[in-house]
Amino acid sequence: MSLDILTVNNLDGGYEVFIGNRRVFVHAVDDVSLTLHDNEVLGVAGESGCGKSTLAKMVYGGIIPPLVVRSGSISLVTRGGEVLEMNKLDIDTIRRKIWWIEISYIPQNSMNVLNPLKRIKDQFIGVFKYHNIEMDKNEIIKYLKDTLTTLSLPPEVINAYPHQLSGGMRQRVVIALSLLFNPRIVLADEPTTAVDVVTQRVILSLLKEWRENNKSSFILISHDMSVHAYMDNRIAIMYAGNIVELGNTFDVFREPLHPYTKALIESLIRKGDKSIRKGLAGQPPDLINPPPGCRFHPRCPYAINICRAKEPPTTSLDKDRYVRCWLYANPR
Ligand code: SF4
């Protein structure tokens, strides 16, 4: 049985912002629970703005306003077997003990995070210094070159400035930076959206190979279902801050349960099928004033009365499959 190395329980949070002089709360993550198994890829899918990236930021820790966590817990099992309650750790401990070593984060548009004034090697060496890792400079350079090679980058890249590299190479450099200390968990937030489809395929293949060789676990955030079909062991479908379905990727693609998951999968292009694909009517809800009951009910073709009044419960079908919809529960 696979070990759960990350457990998220009833996580709830969002952004406290001002509209004019009115303070409002954008409820981006609503009562999210999930586990990440050792040595797996868990995908998180859903439309832009559904809360996927906010969830990743919360899991990474080091919450910076206007993002706030209102309730819930996140526990992590380190490579050494220590169980850490992430929300009880101070930011300095998270930075020194967790980031890069236990959990790494590949942010959206990550190719823009490199310092344009520093050569690639100096950006990497800075990370070693930050973690007080004592290594001879020559050893560091060799280690860096080996890391870059695993992502099919020529070793000479270490002497380049970011502007001397193509977008795809910069993206791979940032990914290499994230994987530098072989983290147990990688949070990859849309790691390939900023690159063309050919580069996307190359990067995904390299990530897949690296993960399998290093036995790490990934939480892969993407709106692109084809990326999930290629990478994930399990997939969570997110809608308006809720995880509405979670299961083995093959099972979810073969037999989606939640009406939103069905709509996502029905909209995919299939080989040889020339019929016109139907998009989902309507817009995602305003997360400042989400609709009562099920947040999907204004767009759901199966909505019944209770859907408009009460939030649906989560129904577990087996250990690794659950759905949040009244159609699978016993209405009270
Ligand atoms: Fe549709 Fe109701 Fe299920 Fe929500 S709970 S997805 S509105 S059937």
py3Dmol code that shows the C-alpha trace and the ligand (Angstrom):
import py3Dmol

protein = """\
ATOM      1  CA  MET A   1       0.000   0.000   0.000  1.00  0.00           C
ATOM      2  CA  SER A   2       1.378   3.421  -0.926  1.00  0.00           C
ATOM      3  CA  LEU A   3       2.356   5.849   1.804  1.00  0.00           C
ATOM      4  CA  ASP A   4       0.593   9.231   1.985  1.00  0.00           C
ATOM      5  CA  ILE A   5       3.408  11.786   2.131  1.00  0.00           C
ATOM      6  CA  LEU A   6       1.176  14.860   2.085  1.00  0.00           C
ATOM      7  CA  THR A   7      -2.254  15.174   3.633  1.00  0.00           C
ATOM      8  CA  VAL A   8      -4.448  18.228   3.155  1.00  0.00           C
ATOM      9  CA  ASN A   9      -7.512  18.396   5.383  1.00  0.00           C
ATOM     10  CA  ASN A  10     -10.429  20.799   4.945  1.00  0.00           C
ATOM     11  CA  LEU A  11      -8.211  23.586   3.626  1.00  0.00           C
ATOM     12  CA  ASP A  12     -10.024  26.863   3.252  1.00  0.00           C
ATOM     13  CA  GLY A  13      -8.691  30.240   2.181  1.00  0.00           C
ATOM     14  CA  GLY A  14      -8.422  32.931  -0.436  1.00  0.00           C
ATOM     15  CA  TYR A  15      -7.559  36.578  -0.919  1.00  0.00           C
ATOM     16  CA  GLU A  16      -8.533  39.525   1.268  1.00  0.00           C
ATOM     17  CA  VAL A  17      -8.632  42.454  -1.129  1.00  0.00           C
ATOM     18  CA  PHE A  18     -10.174  45.883  -1.429  1.00  0.00           C
ATOM     19  CA  ILE A  19     -12.600  46.861  -4.163  1.00  0.00           C
ATOM     20  CA  GLY A  20     -12.683  50.626  -3.829  1.00  0.00           C
ATOM     21  CA  ASN A  21     -12.805  50.996  -0.048  1.00  0.00           C
ATOM     22  CA  ARG A  22     -14.825  47.799   0.436  1.00  0.00           C
ATOM     23  CA  ARG A  23     -12.883  44.874   1.887  1.00  0.00           C
ATOM     24  CA  VAL A  24     -13.902  41.580   0.250  1.00  0.00           C
ATOM     25  CA  PHE A  25     -12.837  37.968   0.459  1.00  0.00           C
ATOM     26  CA  VAL A  26     -12.219  35.977  -2.712  1.00  0.00           C
ATOM     27  CA  HIS A  27     -12.971  32.445  -1.556  1.00  0.00           C
ATOM     28  CA  ALA A  28     -10.553  30.633  -3.881  1.00  0.00           C
ATOM     29  CA  VAL A  29     -10.082  27.374  -1.948  1.00  0.00           C
ATOM     30  CA  ASP A  30     -13.117  25.938  -0.200  1.00  0.00           C
ATOM     31  CA  ASP A  31     -12.880  22.896   2.066  1.00  0.00           C
ATOM     32  CA  VAL A  32     -10.272  21.007   0.060  1.00  0.00           C
ATOM     33  CA  SER A  33      -9.045  17.611   1.271  1.00  0.00           C
ATOM     34  CA  LEU A  34      -6.626  15.358  -0.574  1.00  0.00           C
ATOM     35  CA  THR A  35      -3.619  13.126  -0.107  1.00  0.00           C
ATOM     36  CA  LEU A  36      -0.485  12.737  -2.177  1.00  0.00           C
ATOM     37  CA  HIS A  37       0.981   9.227  -2.318  1.00  0.00           C
ATOM     38  CA  ASP A  38       4.659   8.447  -2.386  1.00  0.00           C
ATOM     39  CA  ASN A  39       6.022   8.257  -5.943  1.00  0.00           C
ATOM     40  CA  GLU A  40       2.963   9.409  -7.883  1.00  0.00           C
ATOM     41  CA  VAL A  41       1.704  12.287 -10.001  1.00  0.00           C
ATOM     42  CA  LEU A  42      -1.506  13.825  -8.737  1.00  0.00           C
ATOM     43  CA  GLY A  43      -2.969  16.208 -11.303  1.00  0.00           C
ATOM     44  CA  VAL A  44      -5.197  19.147 -10.458  1.00  0.00           C
ATOM     45  CA  ALA A  45      -7.368  20.191 -13.406  1.00  0.00           C
ATOM     46  CA  GLY A  46      -9.994  22.858 -13.985  1.00  0.00           C
ATOM     47  CA  GLU A  47     -10.659  26.143 -15.733  1.00  0.00           C
ATOM     48  CA  SER A  48      -8.463  29.204 -15.172  1.00  0.00           C
ATOM     49  CA  GLY A  49      -9.401  30.942 -11.933  1.00  0.00           C
ATOM     50  CA  CYS A  50     -10.817  27.816 -10.259  1.00  0.00           C
ATOM     51  CA  GLY A  51      -8.275  27.973  -7.403  1.00  0.00           C
ATOM     52  CA  LYS A  52      -5.644  25.466  -8.610  1.00  0.00           C
ATOM     53  CA  SER A  53      -2.675  27.817  -8.246  1.00  0.00           C
ATOM     54  CA  THR A  54      -3.947  29.180  -4.933  1.00  0.00           C
ATOM     55  CA  LEU A  55      -4.136  25.622  -3.623  1.00  0.00           C
ATOM     56  CA  ALA A  56      -0.526  25.035  -4.751  1.00  0.00           C
ATOM     57  CA  LYS A  57       0.632  28.217  -2.996  1.00  0.00           C
ATOM     58  CA  MET A  58      -1.109  27.173   0.212  1.00  0.00           C
ATOM     59  CA  VAL A  59       0.489  23.733   0.114  1.00  0.00           C
ATOM     60  CA  TYR A  60       3.911  25.291  -0.493  1.00  0.00           C
ATOM     61  CA  GLY A  61       3.526  27.410   2.657  1.00  0.00           C
ATOM     62  CA  GLY A  62       4.916  30.837   3.381  1.00  0.00           C
ATOM     63  CA  ILE A  63       1.575  32.529   2.905  1.00  0.00           C
ATOM     64  CA  ILE A  64       1.954  36.159   1.892  1.00  0.00           C
ATOM     65  CA  PRO A  65      -0.995  38.631   2.101  1.00  0.00           C
ATOM     66  CA  PRO A  66      -3.424  39.157   0.495  1.00  0.00           C
ATOM     67  CA  LEU A  67      -3.507  35.335   0.481  1.00  0.00           C
ATOM     68  CA  VAL A  68      -4.858  33.979   3.768  1.00  0.00           C
ATOM     69  CA  VAL A  69      -5.542  30.487   5.062  1.00  0.00           C
ATOM     70  CA  ARG A  70      -8.708  30.546   7.151  1.00  0.00           C
ATOM     71  CA  SER A  71      -8.756  26.938   8.335  1.00  0.00           C
ATOM     72  CA  GLY A  72      -7.578  23.425   7.628  1.00  0.00           C
ATOM     73  CA  SER A  73      -4.294  21.567   7.971  1.00  0.00           C
ATOM     74  CA  ILE A  74      -1.437  20.309   5.819  1.00  0.00           C
ATOM     75  CA  SER A  75       0.889  17.578   7.040  1.00  0.00           C
ATOM     76  CA  LEU A  76       4.027  16.386   5.346  1.00  0.00           C
ATOM     77  CA  VAL A  77       6.142  13.264   5.854  1.00  0.00           C
ATOM     78  CA  THR A  78       9.786  14.123   5.167  1.00  0.00           C
ATOM     79  CA  ARG A  79      12.266  11.811   3.484  1.00  0.00           C
ATOM     80  CA  GLY A  80      13.615  11.124   6.980  1.00  0.00           C
ATOM     81  CA  GLY A  81      10.155  10.010   8.145  1.00  0.00           C
ATOM     82  CA  GLU A  82       9.423  13.080  10.292  1.00  0.00           C
ATOM     83  CA  VAL A  83       5.786  14.239  10.232  1.00  0.00           C
ATOM     84  CA  LEU A  84       5.519  18.037  10.025  1.00  0.00           C
ATOM     85  CA  GLU A  85       2.399  20.135  10.451  1.00  0.00           C
ATOM     86  CA  MET A  86       3.085  22.797   7.849  1.00  0.00           C
ATOM     87  CA  ASN A  87       0.739  25.416   9.296  1.00  0.00           C
ATOM     88  CA  LYS A  88       2.500  25.262  12.665  1.00  0.00           C
ATOM     89  CA  LEU A  89       5.934  26.039  11.207  1.00  0.00           C
ATOM     90  CA  ASP A  90       7.357  29.547  11.048  1.00  0.00           C
ATOM     91  CA  ILE A  91       8.423  30.929   7.691  1.00  0.00           C
ATOM     92  CA  ASP A  92      12.135  30.631   8.443  1.00  0.00           C
ATOM     93  CA  THR A  93      11.820  26.906   9.202  1.00  0.00           C
ATOM     94  CA  ILE A  94       9.759  26.406   6.056  1.00  0.00           C
ATOM     95  CA  ARG A  95      12.395  28.186   3.993  1.00  0.00           C
ATOM     96  CA  ARG A  96      15.390  26.321   5.424  1.00  0.00           C
ATOM     97  CA  LYS A  97      13.917  22.890   6.056  1.00  0.00           C
ATOM     98  CA  ILE A  98      11.148  22.416   3.507  1.00  0.00           C
ATOM     99  CA  TRP A  99      11.623  24.483   0.353  1.00  0.00           C
ATOM    100  CA  TRP A 100      13.835  22.963  -2.354  1.00  0.00           C
ATOM    101  CA  ILE A 101      14.678  19.956  -0.152  1.00  0.00           C
ATOM    102  CA  GLU A 102      11.256  18.472   0.691  1.00  0.00           C
ATOM    103  CA  ILE A 103       8.982  20.555  -1.578  1.00  0.00           C
ATOM    104  CA  SER A 104       9.894  22.511  -4.656  1.00  0.00           C
ATOM    105  CA  TYR A 105       7.698  24.816  -6.659  1.00  0.00           C
ATOM    106  CA  ILE A 106       7.792  25.423 -10.395  1.00  0.00           C
ATOM    107  CA  PRO A 107       5.728  28.605 -10.725  1.00  0.00           C
ATOM    108  CA  GLN A 108       3.608  29.665 -13.687  1.00  0.00           C
ATOM    109  CA  ASN A 109       5.608  31.627 -16.297  1.00  0.00           C
ATOM    110  CA  SER A 110       8.673  30.426 -14.459  1.00  0.00           C
ATOM    111  CA  MET A 111      11.000  31.404 -17.296  1.00  0.00           C
ATOM    112  CA  ASN A 112      10.548  35.006 -16.118  1.00  0.00           C
ATOM    113  CA  VAL A 113      11.751  34.374 -12.559  1.00  0.00           C
ATOM    114  CA  LEU A 114      15.450  34.313 -13.456  1.00  0.00           C
ATOM    115  CA  ASN A 115      17.493  37.365 -12.531  1.00  0.00           C
ATOM    116  CA  PRO A 116      18.426  38.950 -15.892  1.00  0.00           C
ATOM    117  CA  LEU A 117      21.653  40.398 -14.450  1.00  0.00           C
ATOM    118  CA  LYS A 118      23.136  37.137 -13.227  1.00  0.00           C
ATOM    119  CA  ARG A 119      24.687  34.262 -15.111  1.00  0.00           C
ATOM    120  CA  ILE A 120      22.847  30.948 -14.702  1.00  0.00           C
ATOM    121  CA  LYS A 121      25.624  29.449 -12.559  1.00  0.00           C
ATOM    122  CA  ASP A 122      25.466  32.356 -10.100  1.00  0.00           C
ATOM    123  CA  GLN A 123      21.716  31.903  -9.702  1.00  0.00           C
ATOM    124  CA  PHE A 124      22.286  28.217  -8.871  1.00  0.00           C
ATOM    125  CA  ILE A 125      25.226  28.902  -6.539  1.00  0.00           C
ATOM    126  CA  GLY A 126      22.990  31.362  -4.665  1.00  0.00           C
ATOM    127  CA  VAL A 127      20.652  28.490  -3.806  1.00  0.00           C
ATOM    128  CA  PHE A 128      23.523  26.436  -2.363  1.00  0.00           C
ATOM    129  CA  LYS A 129      24.588  29.422  -0.230  1.00  0.00           C
ATOM    130  CA  TYR A 130      21.020  29.996   0.939  1.00  0.00           C
ATOM    131  CA  HIS A 131      20.837  26.446   2.264  1.00  0.00           C
ATOM    132  CA  ASN A 132      24.340  26.581   3.786  1.00  0.00           C
ATOM    133  CA  ILE A 133      25.392  23.617   1.678  1.00  0.00           C
ATOM    134  CA  GLU A 134      29.140  23.426   1.873  1.00  0.00           C
ATOM    135  CA  MET A 135      30.609  22.177  -1.351  1.00  0.00           C
ATOM    136  CA  ASP A 136      33.738  23.058  -3.205  1.00  0.00           C
ATOM    137  CA  LYS A 137      32.991  25.465  -6.094  1.00  0.00           C
ATOM    138  CA  ASN A 138      34.290  22.957  -8.684  1.00  0.00           C
ATOM    139  CA  GLU A 139      32.079  20.260  -7.211  1.00  0.00           C
ATOM    140  CA  ILE A 140      29.088  22.620  -7.385  1.00  0.00           C
ATOM    141  CA  ILE A 141      29.805  23.427 -11.033  1.00  0.00           C
ATOM    142  CA  LYS A 142      30.026  19.724 -11.881  1.00  0.00           C
ATOM    143  CA  TYR A 143      26.796  19.046  -9.998  1.00  0.00           C
ATOM    144  CA  LEU A 144      25.076  21.910 -11.844  1.00  0.00           C
ATOM    145  CA  LYS A 145      26.246  20.670 -15.215  1.00  0.00           C
ATOM    146  CA  ASP A 146      24.966  17.163 -14.410  1.00  0.00           C
ATOM    147  CA  THR A 147      21.597  18.592 -13.318  1.00  0.00           C
ATOM    148  CA  LEU A 148      21.284  20.637 -16.508  1.00  0.00           C
ATOM    149  CA  THR A 149      22.210  17.605 -18.603  1.00  0.00           C
ATOM    150  CA  THR A 150      19.353  15.587 -17.094  1.00  0.00           C
ATOM    151  CA  LEU A 151      17.045  18.203 -18.621  1.00  0.00           C
ATOM    152  CA  SER A 152      18.833  17.944 -21.987  1.00  0.00           C
ATOM    153  CA  LEU A 153      20.543  21.305 -21.621  1.00  0.00           C
ATOM    154  CA  PRO A 154      24.147  21.749 -22.776  1.00  0.00           C
ATOM    155  CA  PRO A 155      26.501  22.227 -19.780  1.00  0.00           C
ATOM    156  CA  GLU A 156      27.767  25.546 -21.243  1.00  0.00           C
ATOM    157  CA  VAL A 157      24.382  27.036 -20.328  1.00  0.00           C
ATOM    158  CA  ILE A 158      25.768  27.738 -16.855  1.00  0.00           C
ATOM    159  CA  ASN A 159      27.840  30.607 -18.285  1.00  0.00           C
ATOM    160  CA  ALA A 160      24.921  32.253 -20.109  1.00  0.00           C
ATOM    161  CA  TYR A 161      22.720  35.131 -19.029  1.00  0.00           C
ATOM    162  CA  PRO A 162      18.961  34.412 -19.216  1.00  0.00           C
ATOM    163  CA  HIS A 163      18.449  36.629 -22.287  1.00  0.00           C
ATOM    164  CA  GLN A 164      20.939  34.511 -24.239  1.00  0.00           C
ATOM    165  CA  LEU A 165      18.676  31.456 -23.939  1.00  0.00           C
ATOM    166  CA  SER A 166      15.459  30.591 -25.772  1.00  0.00           C
ATOM    167  CA  GLY A 167      12.171  30.557 -23.831  1.00  0.00           C
ATOM    168  CA  GLY A 168      12.171  26.741 -23.728  1.00  0.00           C
ATOM    169  CA  MET A 169      15.752  26.668 -22.391  1.00  0.00           C
ATOM    170  CA  ARG A 170      14.972  29.242 -19.703  1.00  0.00           C
ATOM    171  CA  GLN A 171      11.981  27.158 -18.691  1.00  0.00           C
ATOM    172  CA  ARG A 172      14.172  24.068 -18.392  1.00  0.00           C
ATOM    173  CA  VAL A 173      16.777  26.015 -16.381  1.00  0.00           C
ATOM    174  CA  VAL A 174      14.113  27.030 -13.844  1.00  0.00           C
ATOM    175  CA  ILE A 175      12.849  23.462 -13.696  1.00  0.00           C
ATOM    176  CA  ALA A 176      16.446  22.272 -13.127  1.00  0.00           C
ATOM    177  CA  LEU A 177      16.739  24.830 -10.333  1.00  0.00           C
ATOM    178  CA  SER A 178      13.579  23.452  -8.717  1.00  0.00           C
ATOM    179  CA  LEU A 179      14.850  19.873  -8.948  1.00  0.00           C
ATOM    180  CA  LEU A 180      18.362  20.706  -7.748  1.00  0.00           C
ATOM    181  CA  PHE A 181      18.179  18.986  -4.352  1.00  0.00           C
ATOM    182  CA  ASN A 182      16.004  16.087  -5.462  1.00  0.00           C
ATOM    183  CA  PRO A 183      12.874  17.248  -3.570  1.00  0.00           C
ATOM    184  CA  ARG A 184      10.419  14.657  -2.382  1.00  0.00           C
ATOM    185  CA  ILE A 185       7.469  16.670  -3.693  1.00  0.00           C
ATOM    186  CA  VAL A 186       7.360  18.972  -6.716  1.00  0.00           C
ATOM    187  CA  LEU A 187       4.484  21.416  -7.158  1.00  0.00           C
ATOM    188  CA  ALA A 188       4.456  22.131 -10.879  1.00  0.00           C
ATOM    189  CA  ASP A 189       2.078  24.977 -11.690  1.00  0.00           C
ATOM    190  CA  GLU A 190       1.328  25.007 -15.431  1.00  0.00           C
ATOM    191  CA  PRO A 191       4.996  24.140 -16.123  1.00  0.00           C
ATOM    192  CA  THR A 192       4.610  24.224 -19.910  1.00  0.00           C
ATOM    193  CA  THR A 193       1.905  26.784 -20.724  1.00  0.00           C
ATOM    194  CA  ALA A 194       4.373  29.474 -21.812  1.00  0.00           C
ATOM    195  CA  VAL A 195       6.114  27.314 -24.432  1.00  0.00           C
ATOM    196  CA  ASP A 196       5.130  25.956 -27.853  1.00  0.00           C
ATOM    197  CA  VAL A 197       3.620  22.470 -28.155  1.00  0.00           C
ATOM    198  CA  VAL A 198       6.817  20.770 -29.352  1.00  0.00           C
ATOM    199  CA  THR A 199       8.831  22.195 -26.439  1.00  0.00           C
ATOM    200  CA  GLN A 200       5.933  21.321 -24.137  1.00  0.00           C
ATOM    201  CA  ARG A 201       6.153  17.668 -25.118  1.00  0.00           C
ATOM    202  CA  VAL A 202       9.942  17.645 -24.614  1.00  0.00           C
ATOM    203  CA  ILE A 203       9.676  19.246 -21.166  1.00  0.00           C
ATOM    204  CA  LEU A 204       6.910  16.893 -20.032  1.00  0.00           C
ATOM    205  CA  SER A 205       8.911  13.847 -21.179  1.00  0.00           C
ATOM    206  CA  LEU A 206      11.977  15.089 -19.304  1.00  0.00           C
ATOM    207  CA  LEU A 207       9.950  15.762 -16.161  1.00  0.00           C
ATOM    208  CA  LYS A 208       8.374  12.335 -16.377  1.00  0.00           C
ATOM    209  CA  GLU A 209      11.748  10.643 -16.768  1.00  0.00           C
ATOM    210  CA  TRP A 210      13.322  12.680 -13.950  1.00  0.00           C
ATOM    211  CA  ARG A 211      10.434  11.864 -11.613  1.00  0.00           C
ATOM    212  CA  GLU A 212      10.545   8.143 -12.331  1.00  0.00           C
ATOM    213  CA  ASN A 213      14.324   8.028 -11.802  1.00  0.00           C
ATOM    214  CA  ASN A 214      14.178  10.017  -8.563  1.00  0.00           C
ATOM    215  CA  LYS A 215      10.980   8.526  -7.122  1.00  0.00           C
ATOM    216  CA  SER A 216       9.550  11.931  -6.297  1.00  0.00           C
ATOM    217  CA  SER A 217       5.872  12.851  -6.216  1.00  0.00           C
ATOM    218  CA  PHE A 218       4.344  15.639  -8.250  1.00  0.00           C
ATOM    219  CA  ILE A 219       1.271  17.757  -7.833  1.00  0.00           C
ATOM    220  CA  LEU A 220       0.758  18.885 -11.406  1.00  0.00           C
ATOM    221  CA  ILE A 221      -1.478  21.894 -11.950  1.00  0.00           C
ATOM    222  CA  SER A 222      -2.769  22.329 -15.495  1.00  0.00           C
ATOM    223  CA  HIS A 223      -5.917  23.389 -17.304  1.00  0.00           C
ATOM    224  CA  ASP A 224      -4.855  21.113 -20.188  1.00  0.00           C
ATOM    225  CA  MET A 225      -6.479  17.674 -19.906  1.00  0.00           C
ATOM    226  CA  SER A 226      -4.058  16.174 -22.465  1.00  0.00           C
ATOM    227  CA  VAL A 227      -1.170  17.030 -20.111  1.00  0.00           C
ATOM    228  CA  HIS A 228      -2.996  15.199 -17.330  1.00  0.00           C
ATOM    229  CA  ALA A 229      -3.744  12.184 -19.508  1.00  0.00           C
ATOM    230  CA  TYR A 230      -0.018  11.919 -20.283  1.00  0.00           C
ATOM    231  CA  MET A 231       1.421  12.577 -16.812  1.00  0.00           C
ATOM    232  CA  ASP A 232      -0.976  11.746 -13.983  1.00  0.00           C
ATOM    233  CA  ASN A 233      -1.559   8.657 -11.884  1.00  0.00           C
ATOM    234  CA  ARG A 234      -4.550  10.290 -10.196  1.00  0.00           C
ATOM    235  CA  ILE A 235      -6.449  13.430 -11.040  1.00  0.00           C
ATOM    236  CA  ALA A 236      -8.442  15.932  -8.981  1.00  0.00           C
ATOM    237  CA  ILE A 237     -11.000  18.087 -10.783  1.00  0.00           C
ATOM    238  CA  MET A 238     -11.433  21.537  -9.290  1.00  0.00           C
ATOM    239  CA  TYR A 239     -14.339  23.897  -9.834  1.00  0.00           C
ATOM    240  CA  ALA A 240     -14.767  27.286  -8.175  1.00  0.00           C
ATOM    241  CA  GLY A 241     -12.551  26.411  -5.213  1.00  0.00           C
ATOM    242  CA  ASN A 242     -13.916  22.907  -4.578  1.00  0.00           C
ATOM    243  CA  ILE A 243     -12.445  19.577  -5.593  1.00  0.00           C
ATOM    244  CA  VAL A 244     -15.518  18.035  -7.171  1.00  0.00           C
ATOM    245  CA  GLU A 245     -14.041  14.685  -8.185  1.00  0.00           C
ATOM    246  CA  LEU A 246     -10.836  12.771  -7.533  1.00  0.00           C
ATOM    247  CA  GLY A 247      -9.758   9.378  -8.805  1.00  0.00           C
ATOM    248  CA  ASN A 248      -7.400   7.225 -10.782  1.00  0.00           C
ATOM    249  CA  THR A 249      -6.758   9.093 -14.054  1.00  0.00           C
ATOM    250  CA  PHE A 250      -7.753   6.198 -16.287  1.00  0.00           C
ATOM    251  CA  ASP A 251     -11.031   5.698 -14.394  1.00  0.00           C
ATOM    252  CA  VAL A 252     -11.892   9.409 -14.427  1.00  0.00           C
ATOM    253  CA  PHE A 253     -11.272   9.703 -18.179  1.00  0.00           C
ATOM    254  CA  ARG A 254     -13.128   6.463 -18.921  1.00  0.00           C
ATOM    255  CA  GLU A 255     -16.080   7.105 -16.631  1.00  0.00           C
ATOM    256  CA  PRO A 256     -16.318  10.682 -15.345  1.00  0.00           C
ATOM    257  CA  LEU A 257     -18.915  11.022 -12.609  1.00  0.00           C
ATOM    258  CA  HIS A 258     -19.323  14.686 -11.770  1.00  0.00           C
ATOM    259  CA  PRO A 259     -21.267  16.700 -14.398  1.00  0.00           C
ATOM    260  CA  TYR A 260     -18.391  19.199 -14.620  1.00  0.00           C
ATOM    261  CA  THR A 261     -15.827  16.434 -15.225  1.00  0.00           C
ATOM    262  CA  LYS A 262     -18.138  14.993 -17.894  1.00  0.00           C
ATOM    263  CA  ALA A 263     -18.288  18.371 -19.627  1.00  0.00           C
ATOM    264  CA  LEU A 264     -14.487  18.742 -19.502  1.00  0.00           C
ATOM    265  CA  ILE A 265     -13.930  15.312 -21.012  1.00  0.00           C
ATOM    266  CA  GLU A 266     -16.683  15.630 -23.626  1.00  0.00           C
ATOM    267  CA  SER A 267     -15.047  18.833 -24.868  1.00  0.00           C
ATOM    268  CA  LEU A 268     -11.771  17.015 -25.716  1.00  0.00           C
ATOM    269  CA  ILE A 269     -10.913  16.347 -29.344  1.00  0.00           C
ATOM    270  CA  ARG A 270     -10.880  12.627 -30.194  1.00  0.00           C
ATOM    271  CA  LYS A 271      -8.914  11.013 -32.977  1.00  0.00           C
ATOM    272  CA  GLY A 272     -11.168  10.404 -36.000  1.00  0.00           C
ATOM    273  CA  ASP A 273     -14.194  12.106 -34.435  1.00  0.00           C
ATOM    274  CA  LYS A 274     -15.200  15.038 -36.634  1.00  0.00           C
ATOM    275  CA  SER A 275     -18.284  16.071 -34.679  1.00  0.00           C
ATOM    276  CA  ILE A 276     -18.396  19.617 -33.309  1.00  0.00           C
ATOM    277  CA  ARG A 277     -17.347  19.687 -29.661  1.00  0.00           C
ATOM    278  CA  LYS A 278     -19.717  21.414 -27.294  1.00  0.00           C
ATOM    279  CA  GLY A 279     -18.288  23.804 -24.755  1.00  0.00           C
ATOM    280  CA  LEU A 280     -19.797  24.236 -21.308  1.00  0.00           C
ATOM    281  CA  ALA A 281     -22.406  27.004 -21.290  1.00  0.00           C
ATOM    282  CA  GLY A 282     -22.137  29.845 -18.772  1.00  0.00           C
ATOM    283  CA  GLN A 283     -19.245  31.267 -16.781  1.00  0.00           C
ATOM    284  CA  PRO A 284     -17.519  30.176 -13.560  1.00  0.00           C
ATOM    285  CA  PRO A 285     -19.075  31.906 -10.548  1.00  0.00           C
ATOM    286  CA  ASP A 286     -17.857  35.032  -8.814  1.00  0.00           C
ATOM    287  CA  LEU A 287     -15.769  33.754  -5.899  1.00  0.00           C
ATOM    288  CA  ILE A 288     -16.580  36.855  -3.827  1.00  0.00           C
ATOM    289  CA  ASN A 289     -20.257  35.868  -3.844  1.00  0.00           C
ATOM    290  CA  PRO A 290     -20.391  32.221  -4.869  1.00  0.00           C
ATOM    291  CA  PRO A 291     -23.867  30.804  -5.491  1.00  0.00           C
ATOM    292  CA  PRO A 292     -25.557  28.944  -2.615  1.00  0.00           C
ATOM    293  CA  GLY A 293     -25.662  25.160  -2.636  1.00  0.00           C
ATOM    294  CA  CYS A 294     -23.502  23.518  -5.268  1.00  0.00           C
ATOM    295  CA  ARG A 295     -21.261  26.142  -6.889  1.00  0.00           C
ATOM    296  CA  PHE A 296     -21.777  24.429 -10.252  1.00  0.00           C
ATOM    297  CA  HIS A 297     -25.586  24.496 -10.174  1.00  0.00           C
ATOM    298  CA  PRO A 298     -26.094  27.553 -12.484  1.00  0.00           C
ATOM    299  CA  ARG A 299     -24.300  25.645 -15.285  1.00  0.00           C
ATOM    300  CA  CYS A 300     -25.326  22.085 -14.456  1.00  0.00           C
ATOM    301  CA  PRO A 301     -27.804  20.334 -16.775  1.00  0.00           C
ATOM    302  CA  TYR A 302     -28.607  17.791 -14.024  1.00  0.00           C
ATOM    303  CA  ALA A 303     -29.319  20.247 -11.192  1.00  0.00           C
ATOM    304  CA  ILE A 304     -32.174  19.327  -8.852  1.00  0.00           C
ATOM    305  CA  ASN A 305     -33.785  21.474  -6.149  1.00  0.00           C
ATOM    306  CA  ILE A 306     -31.430  20.528  -3.342  1.00  0.00           C
ATOM    307  CA  CYS A 307     -28.436  21.551  -5.483  1.00  0.00           C
ATOM    308  CA  ARG A 308     -29.559  25.198  -5.295  1.00  0.00           C
ATOM    309  CA  ALA A 309     -29.907  25.163  -1.513  1.00  0.00           C
ATOM    310  CA  LYS A 310     -27.329  22.880   0.106  1.00  0.00           C
ATOM    311  CA  GLU A 311     -23.683  22.193  -0.591  1.00  0.00           C
ATOM    312  CA  PRO A 312     -23.285  18.619  -1.806  1.00  0.00           C
ATOM    313  CA  PRO A 313     -21.419  16.228   0.488  1.00  0.00           C
ATOM    314  CA  THR A 314     -18.349  14.308  -0.584  1.00  0.00           C
ATOM    315  CA  THR A 315     -19.208  10.699  -1.416  1.00  0.00           C
ATOM    316  CA  SER A 316     -16.348   8.186  -1.340  1.00  0.00           C
ATOM    317  CA  LEU A 317     -16.711   5.356  -3.805  1.00  0.00           C
ATOM    318  CA  ASP A 318     -13.475   3.712  -2.743  1.00  0.00           C
ATOM    319  CA  LYS A 319     -10.240   4.843  -1.073  1.00  0.00           C
ATOM    320  CA  ASP A 320      -9.055   6.734  -4.127  1.00  0.00           C
ATOM    321  CA  ARG A 321     -12.286   7.870  -5.748  1.00  0.00           C
ATOM    322  CA  TYR A 322     -14.648  10.509  -4.511  1.00  0.00           C
ATOM    323  CA  VAL A 323     -17.197  12.851  -5.977  1.00  0.00           C
ATOM    324  CA  ARG A 324     -18.914  15.917  -4.574  1.00  0.00           C
ATOM    325  CA  CYS A 325     -22.383  15.913  -6.100  1.00  0.00           C
ATOM    326  CA  TRP A 326     -25.928  15.307  -4.876  1.00  0.00           C
ATOM    327  CA  LEU A 327     -26.488  12.743  -7.641  1.00  0.00           C
ATOM    328  CA  TYR A 328     -24.210  10.328  -5.749  1.00  0.00           C
ATOM    329  CA  ALA A 329     -25.450  11.095  -2.231  1.00  0.00           C
ATOM    330  CA  ASN A 330     -28.652  10.448  -0.330  1.00  0.00           C
ATOM    331  CA  PRO A 331     -30.382  13.852  -0.061  1.00  0.00           C
ATOM    332  CA  ARG A 332     -31.654  14.538   3.413  1.00  0.00           C
TER     333      ARG A 332
END
"""
ligand_1 = """\
8
SF4
Fe -25.091 19.329 -10.713
Fe -26.378 19.156 -8.396
Fe -24.305 17.602 -8.845
Fe -23.963 20.202 -8.456
S -24.712 18.725 -6.972
S -23.009 18.983 -10.010
S -25.764 21.030 -9.452
S -26.246 17.566 -9.947
"""
view = py3Dmol.view(width=600, height=400)
view.addModel(protein, "pdb")
view.setStyle({"model": 0}, {"cartoon": {"style": "trace"}})
view.addModel(ligand_1, "xyz")
view.setStyle({"model": 1}, {"stick": {}})
view.zoomTo()
view.show()
